[in-house]
Amino acid sequence: MADITYTDATGLKRKRRDLGDGSFADVVASVSPSAAAASSTPLAGSVNDTVAHVFGPFTPQLARDIWATLVGAAATGSAQLLRSTDAGASKAGLTAGGKAWAGWSFSAVTGSIVNEPVGTESDAAATYYLAVTLTAGSLTYRVAQ
């Protein structure tokens, strides 16, 4: 019999290799579609005043890491990533194990404050926002995949 190639429900191309004895072995024939660039639009900008801001929304592509990047120039203040499932009518800070997550306080930082994955989304209704308040300096931010 011949090998059989097919696409499974997740979009992976798979091959069933004929072992020659009437049995087959499944092998992955290509990389997962998630290896392609994300289709979401990054939330990015900068702030250099002392007004409390909430930037967003960022609408993530499902099942992909969400990265937060903050870079300061003599920046003092705080930032918190917020999540909403009602188009931004209400927003809540992220938690992990019941503890606050994806929130940062910084003092006179020049350079990287954070550059890390902060979550993976599975709810199509979810959007993200970034709350930023500075007391000094400036901050460049990016929430992306």
N, C-alpha and C positions, 0 to 999 in steps of 0.2 A: 504494500500500500504506500501512498505518498504522504509527505508531510502536509499538514493543514494549517493555514494561516488565517487568523480572524481578529477582530477588534472586540475587546470585552466591554462590559457596561461602564467601566471607568475611563475608557478611551485608550487603554494600553493595547498595542498590537502584540498579539501572542501567537506562538507557533506550537503546534502539537507535533512533536517529532516522532516519526514511525520508528519504533525500536526493532522492527523486523520479526518480532515474535507474536504479533497480534495485539501488542500493547503500545501505548503512546506516552510520551513525557511532555509536560507543558514547559515551555521556555519563553522568557520575555524576549521579544524581537526588537523592541525600540524603547526609548526613554519615555517616561511619563509626560503627558502634555503640560504638567506644571513646570517643566524645565524651561518653558518659553517665558518671555517677559510678561509681567503682570499687565492686565488690561485696565487696572484702576488708575485714576488720576491722582498724583500726589497732592497733599496739602502742604504748601511750602510758602515761606515768606520771612519777614523780619519785623522786629519791633524795637523801638528805641525811646519809648516814653513810659510814663509811670501810670498809665491808665490800665485798669483791669480789662483784659481782652479774652474773648472766646472765639477761636478761629475754627472754621469748618463749614460744612461737613466734609469728612473724608468717607467715601463709600468703598469699602474694601471688596476685593475679589475673594470669594469664599475659599476656604481650605489653603490659605497662603499666609505666611508670617507677615505681620505688620511691624514695621520698623519705625522707631522714633529716633530722630537725630536732633540734638540741640547743640549749638555752638555759640559761645559767648564772647563778647569783647568787653572786658571789665564788668561783666554782668552780675548783678545781685538781684535775687528774686525767687520766684517759684513757678513751676509749670506742672500741670496735671492733665493726663489724657482722660477724656470722658467718653462714655458710650451711651448711645440712645437707641431705642427700638421703636420710637414713635415720631420719627422725622424731626427730632431735636426739641420737641415740646418739653421733654424732661431728659436730663443728662445725669449720669452717675459715674463716679470715679471707679476705676478698675480695682478689683481685689484678686488676691490669690490666697487660698487657704484662710479666707476671712480677714486678711490683713491688706491694708492699702498697697496698691501696686501701680507702677507707671506714674509716679509723682516724684518731683525733684525739687529740692531747695539748693540754692547755690549762692556763693558769696564771692564777689570780685573775681569771677572766673574768666580767663581769656583762653579760649580753646574749647576742646570737646567737653561737654557736660554729660551727654549720653549719646550713644550710638549702638542701639541694641534692639532685638526683637522683643515686642511687648505682648504679643498675643497672636492667636489664629482665630479667625471668625468662621462660624458655621450658620449664623442666622442671617438670612437675606434681608431682613428689616433693619439690621444694625448699621449705624453710622457713627463716626468718631469725631470728636472735637478736641481742641487743645486750648486749655485755659492757661493764660500767661499773665503774670503781674511782675513788673520790674520796679525796683527802687533806684537802680543805677545801671548804666551801661546799655548795651544792646544785645539782642539775641536773634540768631537765625535758626529757623525751625523747619523740619521736614518730617511728615508722617507719610509713609509710602510702603510699597511692597516690592 
